[in-house]
Amino acid sequence: MKLFKKPSEETQSTPKTISDNSNETGLGTFGGVYTPSILTILGVIMYLRFGWVVGNVGLLGTLIIVTLSTAITFLTSLSVSAIATDRIVRGGGAYYMISRSLGIETGGAVGIPLYFAQALSVALYTIGFAESLVDAFGGLNQLYVALITTIAVAVLAITSAEIAIKAQYFIMAAIVLSLVSFAFGHPLETTNIEISGASEIVSEPFWTVFAVFFPAVTGIMAGVSMSGDLREPSRSIPVGTLAAVGTGYVVYMVLPIILAMRADATTLIEQPLVMKEMAFWGPAILLGVWGATLSSAIGSILGAPRVLQALARDGVLPSWLSFLGNGNGPNDEPRIGTAVTLGVATATVCIGDLNIIAPVLTMFFLTTYMVLNVSAGIEGFLQSPSFRPTFQVHWSLSMLGALGCLAVMFLINAVATVIAALIVLVIFFWLQRRELETTWGDARRGIWMALVREGILQLGEEDTKNWRPHILVLSGIAKKRWLLIQFADDLTHNRGMITICSVLPSASRDVSQQSDMQDTIREYLDKRGVQALVRVVTATDFFDGAKLLVETYGIGPLTPNTVVLGDSQEPSRRHRYCQLIGHIHKAKKNVVIFREDSDRGFGQHRQIDVWWGGLQNNGGLMLLLAYLLRTDIDWRNAEIYLKLVVPEQAAIQPTQANVDRVIRNLRIRTVSQILVSNGRPFYDILHESSENADLIFLGIRTPGENFTEYYEDLQSKTANLPSTVFVLAAPGFSYGEVLSDR
């Protein structure tokens, strides 16, 4: 059952006019993007691990690590900027961008983990704040401090995003104060530092240190997540994000120089708060640490509910959670989502230690970066006319950023990378099974168009090695000839293509109704689980329309090689029907005529009789079709009986030996039956031997003079048989080679 959701584009924004991509009451570039981004970048790793990085890999190694890390973030920022300047970016930030580019399934698969990563990050940062506060003052209960801090930042976010942003200004001031105090600080005297067992310290490998430092530059999503609250997202996101990345790079390039000049490697490795020892005013560094943890917590508590709100509005979440899409106030703030996020964060704080899941959370952020890069790269590579960003980025840079993210994920924690990938895949397939429908387009159609274009241009003439059934089914009304469609579907079994065709009489139908008819047939096929293309044409009668389809349907070398049609039982139409068979044969296409037993259908799907005369001409095609049929799940237990008629008993042994040799070379499981005519007519033997078959394959002769009389006689002599398939192979193509080709 399809769950149809029609997410209103207006609900993804504030109630303001969106034609100019602006929100007059929203946040600006500095407060809405730059501030949360730079405060997340200049975080606890800078204060507690930067000295350790310099001590392990030296000044040059640190500068290389900073440059490589920032390069990946910078490339991702370019991709984000390209997407943000191409379309209106509403609430949900990264989720919104990905879902509108790669589809709702991919967006949801990344968006749901992204929400939980941000929600749990609130707990990570408040626990970190509580730990540092308890270490500084002692006598405090860490759990209570963390809970109070979590509630406090949530109250800020629920009250107003703008108030929370203003609170971050004070935090930024504390961080700036700490950096100034550090810059005007002093070198450390090694003799004043207690160093026990210095000779035993072993430096960590370069990539291990890289993995520890990299999360320090992954703060750009803090600003992107506020997209729905910005006055001008398409301007603020590129400017604010790139400015934050640039500022962070400058700070991270200067700090290691100062650290290397003021202390030796051993001191830097052993002293986590070495910056406090060097600073002009030590407590300023503590203010910076507290500010960094609080700012990151505020950024997460602001971003997570907005992702949740966007997920609910797009119908990604189950319908009973649709209330999470509600907004409050003139700025459409997600207060319900914030309350839910507070609950998640509070529960996590009570659990305590998050060291086990922290790497997985980092993977979700990096997965988001990677998919954002892929989104921008694909859009740029496809050169779709609809993708016209004012901030131009070459697609190769975006793809380079995606590869960088993937590499870093494995360097940080390969196991966590695999776990995160599995979670994303599970959510993706869950959303795919729900068959969500959207009111927006995405890049997936463009991807397939590019692949189809390249594939068609690369296709050559059909060859025996790569032959696949490409079937044109002249079914008429699908509901009335369903067994014919089912037969064609069983033959392809996802190995080939099917096009269901119908001809509308031009006298009774207008050409404009073709599209509606195609949609009706397509919906019917979808409900029955048949993957097929649909084509409806208008013609004076069925035969003219069928000839038109045979002659014109397809593109380049990608044209049907087999035409499947039902048997004609009406004498007045039989001559034209036989002319159509001849026309299809002259067009060098296989003719497969299905005559169903209306009482039995396909019976038990257990016995397929192929009346065979060898691999040449019709024989090769009949055996190939029988083999393809048995690969379908309904026919998997069927037995293929190869039946040959010889005139006398003496011919049985050599014929049997020849058939066994051929079948052995073909590697097809069959049961051969050599029947002796002893002067009996072939059709008597046919009726006697195949009366219990579920499906019969019979070859027919090449159309020529008196073909109509021949076909009428064939119909008469095969009357009352089980469901029967008459096969006429296309001229000039060896189906025996398709079977025997190694």
Backbone hydrogen bonds, N-H to C=O, Kabsch-Sander energy under -0.5 kcal/mol:
donor,donor_aa,acceptor,acceptor_aa,energy
3,L,434,R,-1.3
4,F,2,K,-0.8
5,K,3,L,-0.6
5,K,437,E,-0.6
12,Q,8,S,-0.6
12,Q,9,E,-0.9
13,S,10,E,-1.7
21,N,18,I,-1.8
22,S,17,T,-0.6
23,N,231,R,-1.7
26,G,23,N,-2.1
27,L,229,D,-3.8
32,G,28,G,-2.4
33,V,29,T,-1.7
34,Y,29,T,-2.6
35,T,30,F,-2.7
37,S,33,V,-1.9
38,I,34,Y,-2.9
39,L,35,T,-2.1
40,T,36,P,-1.2
41,I,37,S,-2.1
42,L,38,I,-2.8
43,G,41,I,-1.9
46,M,43,G,-0.7
47,Y,43,G,-1.1
48,L,44,V,-3.2
49,R,45,I,-2.2
50,F,45,I,-1.0
53,V,49,R,-2.1
54,V,50,F,-2.3
55,G,51,G,-2.6
56,N,52,W,-1.6
57,V,53,V,-2.3
58,G,54,V,-2.0
61,G,57,V,-0.8
62,T,58,G,-2.2
63,L,59,L,-2.3
64,I,60,L,-2.1
65,I,61,G,-2.4
66,V,62,T,-2.8
67,T,63,L,-2.2
68,L,64,I,-2.9
69,S,65,I,-2.7
70,T,66,V,-2.6
71,A,67,T,-2.1
72,I,68,L,-1.7
73,T,69,S,-1.9
74,F,70,T,-3.2
75,L,71,A,-2.5
76,T,72,I,-2.1
77,S,73,T,-2.4
78,L,74,F,-2.2
79,S,75,L,-2.0
80,V,76,T,-2.7
81,S,77,S,-2.5
82,A,78,L,-2.3
83,I,79,S,-2.3
84,A,80,V,-2.7
85,T,81,S,-1.7
86,D,83,I,-1.2
87,R,83,I,-1.4
90,R,88,I,-0.7
91,G,12,Q,-2.5
92,G,225,S,-0.6
93,G,90,R,-1.0
95,Y,92,G,-1.8
97,M,93,G,-2.2
98,I,94,A,-2.5
99,S,95,Y,-2.8
100,R,96,Y,-1.8
101,S,97,M,-0.7
101,S,98,I,-0.7
102,L,98,I,-3.4
103,G,98,I,-0.5
103,G,99,S,-0.8
107,G,103,G,-2.5
108,G,104,I,-2.8
109,A,105,E,-2.5
110,V,106,T,-1.7
111,G,107,G,-3.2
112,I,108,G,-2.5
114,L,110,V,-2.0
115,Y,111,G,-2.4
116,F,112,I,-2.0
117,A,113,P,-2.7
118,Q,114,L,-2.4
119,A,115,Y,-2.8
120,L,116,F,-2.9
121,S,117,A,-1.5
122,V,118,Q,-1.2
123,A,119,A,-0.8
124,L,120,L,-2.0
125,Y,121,S,-2.7
126,T,122,V,-2.3
127,I,123,A,-2.5
128,G,124,L,-2.0
129,F,125,Y,-2.4
130,A,126,T,-2.4
131,E,127,I,-2.5
132,S,128,G,-2.1
133,L,129,F,-2.2
134,V,130,A,-2.6
135,D,131,E,-2.3
136,A,132,S,-1.7
137,F,133,L,-2.2
138,G,133,L,-0.5
138,G,134,V,-2.0
142,Q,140,L,-0.7
145,V,141,N,-2.4
146,A,142,Q,-2.5
147,L,143,L,-2.5
148,I,144,Y,-2.7
149,T,145,V,-2.5
150,T,146,A,-2.5
151,I,147,L,-2.5
152,A,148,I,-2.4
153,V,149,T,-2.4
154,A,150,T,-1.8
155,V,151,I,-2.5
156,L,152,A,-2.0
157,A,153,V,-2.0
158,I,154,A,-3.0
159,T,155,V,-2.7
160,S,156,L,-2.1
164,A,160,S,-2.0
165,I,161,A,-2.3
166,K,162,E,-2.1
167,A,163,I,-2.2
168,Q,164,A,-1.4
169,Y,165,I,-0.8
169,Y,166,K,-0.7
170,F,166,K,-1.0
171,I,167,A,-1.5
172,M,168,Q,-2.7
173,A,169,Y,-2.1
174,A,170,F,-1.9
175,I,171,I,-2.2
176,V,172,M,-2.8
177,L,173,A,-2.5
178,S,174,A,-2.1
179,L,175,I,-2.2
180,V,176,V,-2.5
181,S,177,L,-2.6
182,F,178,S,-2.0
183,A,179,L,-2.5
184,F,180,V,-1.9
185,G,182,F,-1.6
186,H,278,M,-2.5
188,L,262,R,-3.0
190,T,188,L,-0.7
192,N,189,E,-1.5
193,I,190,T,-1.4
195,I,193,I,-0.7
196,S,194,E,-0.6
197,G,195,I,-0.5
200,E,197,G,-1.7
201,I,198,A,-1.4
209,V,205,P,-2.1
210,F,206,F,-2.5
211,A,207,W,-2.2
212,V,208,T,-1.6
213,F,209,V,-2.3
214,F,210,F,-2.5
216,A,213,F,-2.7
217,V,214,F,-2.4
218,T,215,P,-1.3
222,A,219,G,-1.3
223,G,220,I,-0.6
224,V,220,I,-1.3
225,S,221,M,-2.5
226,M,223,G,-1.2
227,S,224,V,-1.8
229,D,226,M,-2.2
230,L,227,S,-1.3
231,R,27,L,-3.0
235,R,232,E,-1.1
236,S,232,E,-3.4
237,I,233,P,-2.3
239,V,235,R,-1.8
240,G,236,S,-2.9
241,T,237,I,-2.2
242,L,238,P,-2.2
243,A,239,V,-2.1
244,A,240,G,-2.0
245,V,241,T,-2.4
246,G,242,L,-2.5
247,T,243,A,-2.6
248,G,244,A,-2.5
249,Y,245,V,-2.1
250,V,246,G,-2.1
251,V,247,T,-2.4
252,Y,248,G,-2.6
253,M,249,Y,-1.5
254,V,250,V,-1.6
255,L,251,V,-2.5
257,I,254,V,-0.6
258,I,254,V,-1.7
259,L,255,L,-2.7
260,A,256,P,-2.7
261,M,257,I,-1.6
262,R,258,I,-1.3
263,A,259,L,-1.4
268,L,264,D,-2.1
269,I,265,A,-2.1
270,E,266,T,-2.2
271,Q,267,T,-1.9
274,V,271,Q,-1.3
276,K,273,L,-0.9
277,E,273,L,-1.1
278,M,274,V,-1.5
279,A,275,M,-1.7
280,F,181,S,-2.9
284,A,281,W,-1.7
285,I,282,G,-1.8
286,L,282,G,-0.9
287,L,283,P,-2.3
288,G,284,A,-2.0
289,V,285,I,-2.6
290,W,286,L,-2.7
291,G,287,L,-2.6
292,A,288,G,-2.8
293,T,289,V,-2.2
294,L,290,W,-2.5
295,S,291,G,-2.8
296,S,292,A,-2.0
297,A,293,T,-2.1
298,I,294,L,-2.7
299,G,295,S,-2.7
300,S,296,S,-2.1
301,I,297,A,-2.5
302,L,298,I,-1.7
303,G,299,G,-2.0
304,A,300,S,-2.7
306,R,302,L,-0.6
307,V,303,G,-1.7
308,L,304,A,-2.3
309,Q,305,P,-2.5
310,A,306,R,-1.9
311,L,307,V,-2.4
312,A,308,L,-2.2
313,R,309,Q,-2.1
314,D,310,A,-1.7
315,G,312,A,-1.2
316,V,311,L,-1.9
317,L,311,L,-0.9
321,L,318,P,-2.2
322,S,319,S,-1.8
324,L,321,L,-1.9
325,G,322,S,-2.1
326,N,323,F,-1.7
328,N,333,E,-2.0
332,D,329,G,-1.7
333,E,328,N,-2.6
335,R,333,E,-1.9
338,T,334,P,-2.1
339,A,335,R,-2.2
340,V,336,I,-2.3
341,T,337,G,-2.4
342,L,338,T,-2.4
343,G,339,A,-1.9
344,V,340,V,-2.2
345,A,341,T,-2.8
346,T,342,L,-3.0
347,A,343,G,-2.3
348,T,344,V,-1.9
349,V,345,A,-2.4
350,C,346,T,-2.1
351,I,347,A,-1.3
352,G,348,T,-1.7
353,D,351,I,-0.7
358,A,354,L,-2.0
361,L,357,I,-2.0
362,T,358,A,-2.1
363,M,359,P,-1.8
364,F,360,V,-1.8
365,F,361,L,-1.8
366,L,362,T,-2.4
367,T,363,M,-2.8
368,T,364,F,-2.1
369,Y,365,F,-2.2
370,M,366,L,-2.7
371,V,367,T,-2.6
372,L,368,T,-2.4
373,N,369,Y,-2.3
374,V,370,M,-2.4
375,S,371,V,-2.7
376,A,372,L,-2.3
377,G,373,N,-2.8
378,I,374,V,-2.9
379,E,375,S,-2.4
380,G,376,A,-2.4
381,F,377,G,-2.6
382,L,378,I,-2.7
383,Q,379,E,-1.0
384,S,379,E,-0.8
387,F,384,S,-1.7
388,R,386,S,-1.0
390,T,85,T,-0.9
392,Q,390,T,-0.9
397,L,394,H,-1.1
398,S,394,H,-1.1
399,M,395,W,-2.2
400,L,396,S,-2.1
401,G,397,L,-2.0
402,A,398,S,-2.0
403,L,399,M,-2.3
404,G,400,L,-2.2
405,C,401,G,-2.2
406,L,402,A,-2.2
407,A,403,L,-2.4
408,V,404,G,-2.4
409,M,405,C,-2.3
410,F,406,L,-1.7
411,L,407,A,-2.0
412,I,408,V,-2.7
413,N,409,M,-2.2
417,T,413,N,-2.0
418,V,414,A,-2.0
419,I,415,V,-2.4
420,A,416,A,-2.7
421,A,417,T,-2.4
422,L,418,V,-2.4
423,I,419,I,-2.2
424,V,420,A,-2.3
425,L,421,A,-2.4
426,V,422,L,-2.5
427,I,423,I,-2.1
428,F,424,V,-2.4
429,F,425,L,-2.6
430,W,426,V,-2.0
431,L,427,I,-2.5
432,Q,428,F,-2.3
433,R,429,F,-2.2
434,R,430,W,-1.2
435,E,431,L,-0.6
435,E,432,Q,-0.9
436,L,431,L,-0.8
437,E,3,L,-0.8
443,A,101,S,-4.4
445,R,442,D,-0.6
447,I,443,A,-2.4
448,W,444,R,-2.5
449,M,445,R,-2.5
450,A,446,G,-2.3
451,L,447,I,-2.5
452,V,448,W,-3.2
453,R,449,M,-2.6
454,E,450,A,-2.3
455,G,451,L,-2.8
456,I,452,V,-2.9
457,L,453,R,-2.1
458,Q,454,E,-1.5
459,L,455,G,-1.3
467,W,464,T,-0.6
470,H,468,R,-0.5
471,I,469,P,-0.6
471,I,497,M,-3.1
472,L,562,T,-2.8
473,V,471,I,-0.6
473,V,499,T,-3.0
474,L,472,L,-0.7
474,L,564,V,-2.6
475,S,473,V,-1.6
475,S,501,C,-1.1
476,G,501,C,-1.6
480,K,477,I,-0.7
481,R,477,I,-1.4
482,W,479,K,-0.6
484,L,481,R,-0.6
485,I,481,R,-1.4
486,Q,482,W,-2.8
487,F,483,L,-2.2
488,A,484,L,-1.9
489,D,485,I,-2.5
490,D,486,Q,-2.5
491,L,487,F,-1.7
492,T,488,A,-1.6
493,H,489,D,-2.2
495,R,492,T,-2.2
497,M,469,P,-1.4
499,T,471,I,-2.2
500,I,533,L,-3.1
501,C,473,V,-3.0
501,C,499,T,-0.6
502,S,535,R,-1.8
504,L,502,S,-0.5
504,L,537,V,-3.4
506,S,539,A,-2.2
508,S,505,P,-1.0
509,R,505,P,-1.6
513,Q,510,D,-2.2
514,Q,511,V,-1.5
517,M,513,Q,-2.3
518,Q,514,Q,-2.5
519,D,515,S,-2.2
520,T,516,D,-2.1
521,I,517,M,-2.4
522,R,518,Q,-2.6
523,E,519,D,-2.4
524,Y,520,T,-1.9
525,L,521,I,-2.4
526,D,522,R,-2.5
527,K,523,E,-2.1
528,R,524,Y,-1.3
529,G,526,D,-1.2
530,V,525,L,-2.6
531,Q,529,G,-0.6
532,A,530,V,-0.8
533,L,498,I,-3.0
535,R,500,I,-2.6
537,V,502,S,-2.1
539,A,504,L,-2.3
545,G,541,D,-2.0
546,A,542,F,-2.7
547,K,543,F,-2.3
548,L,544,D,-2.1
549,L,545,G,-2.1
550,V,546,A,-2.4
551,E,547,K,-2.2
552,T,548,L,-2.2
553,Y,549,L,-2.4
555,I,558,L,-1.7
558,L,555,I,-2.0
559,T,557,P,-1.8
561,N,470,H,-1.7
562,T,470,H,-1.8
563,V,590,N,-3.0
564,V,472,L,-2.4
564,V,562,T,-0.5
565,L,592,V,-2.1
566,G,474,L,-0.7
567,D,594,F,-1.5
569,Q,567,D,-0.6
573,R,570,E,-1.4
574,R,570,E,-0.6
574,R,571,P,-1.0
577,Y,573,R,-2.0
578,C,574,R,-2.5
579,Q,575,H,-2.0
580,L,576,R,-2.0
581,I,577,Y,-1.8
582,G,578,C,-2.1
583,H,579,Q,-2.2
584,I,580,L,-2.5
585,H,581,I,-2.2
586,K,582,G,-2.4
587,A,583,H,-1.4
588,K,585,H,-1.8
589,K,584,I,-1.5
590,N,561,N,-2.9
591,V,728,L,-2.9
592,V,563,V,-2.7
592,V,590,N,-0.5
593,I,726,F,-2.9
594,F,565,L,-2.4
594,F,592,V,-0.6
595,R,593,I,-0.6
595,R,724,T,-3.1
596,E,594,F,-0.6
598,S,596,E,-0.9
601,G,597,D,-3.3
603,G,600,R,-2.2
605,H,602,F,-2.1
608,I,639,E,-2.6
609,D,607,Q,-0.5
609,D,695,L,-2.7
610,V,608,I,-0.6
610,V,641,Y,-3.1
611,W,609,D,-0.6
611,W,697,F,-2.2
612,W,610,V,-1.0
612,W,643,K,-2.3
613,G,614,G,-0.6
619,G,616,Q,-1.6
620,G,615,L,-0.7
621,L,617,N,-1.1
622,M,618,N,-2.8
623,L,619,G,-2.1
624,L,620,G,-2.0
625,L,621,L,-2.7
626,A,622,M,-2.3
627,Y,623,L,-2.2
628,L,624,L,-2.5
629,L,625,L,-2.4
630,R,626,A,-1.8
631,T,627,Y,-0.8
631,T,628,L,-0.8
632,D,629,L,-1.5
635,W,632,D,-0.8
636,R,633,I,-0.8
638,A,635,W,-2.1
639,E,606,R,-2.9
641,Y,608,I,-3.3
641,Y,639,E,-0.6
642,L,640,I,-0.6
642,L,671,V,-2.2
643,K,610,V,-2.9
643,K,641,Y,-0.7
644,L,642,L,-0.5
644,L,673,Q,-2.4
646,V,644,L,-0.5
646,V,675,L,-3.1
651,A,648,E,-1.3
652,I,649,Q,-1.6
655,T,651,A,-1.7
656,Q,652,I,-2.9
657,A,653,Q,-2.3
658,N,654,P,-2.1
659,V,655,T,-2.6
660,D,656,Q,-2.7
661,R,657,A,-1.9
662,V,658,N,-2.2
663,I,659,V,-2.8
664,R,660,D,-2.1
665,N,661,R,-1.9
666,L,662,V,-1.7
667,R,663,I,-1.2
668,I,663,I,-1.1
670,T,668,I,-0.7
671,V,640,I,-2.9
672,S,670,T,-0.5
673,Q,642,L,-3.4
675,L,644,L,-3.4
675,L,673,Q,-0.6
677,S,646,V,-2.5
678,N,647,P,-1.0
680,R,677,S,-2.2
684,D,681,P,-0.5
685,I,681,P,-1.6
686,L,682,F,-2.6
687,H,683,Y,-2.1
688,E,684,D,-2.1
689,S,685,I,-2.8
690,S,686,L,-2.3
693,A,690,S,-1.3
694,D,607,Q,-2.1
695,L,607,Q,-1.4
696,I,723,S,-1.8
697,F,609,D,-3.0
698,L,725,V,-2.9
700,I,727,V,-2.1
707,F,704,G,-1.3
710,Y,706,N,-2.1
711,Y,707,F,-2.7
712,E,708,T,-2.4
713,D,709,E,-2.2
714,L,710,Y,-2.3
715,Q,711,Y,-2.5
716,S,712,E,-2.1
717,K,713,D,-2.5
718,T,714,L,-1.4
719,A,716,S,-1.0
721,L,718,T,-1.3
723,S,601,G,-0.5
724,T,595,R,-2.7
725,V,696,I,-3.5
726,F,593,I,-2.8
726,F,724,T,-0.5
727,V,698,L,-2.8
728,L,591,V,-2.6
733,F,730,A,-0.8
735,Y,733,F,-0.8
738,V,734,S,-0.8
739,L,735,Y,-1.6
740,S,736,G,-2.1
741,D,737,E,-2.0
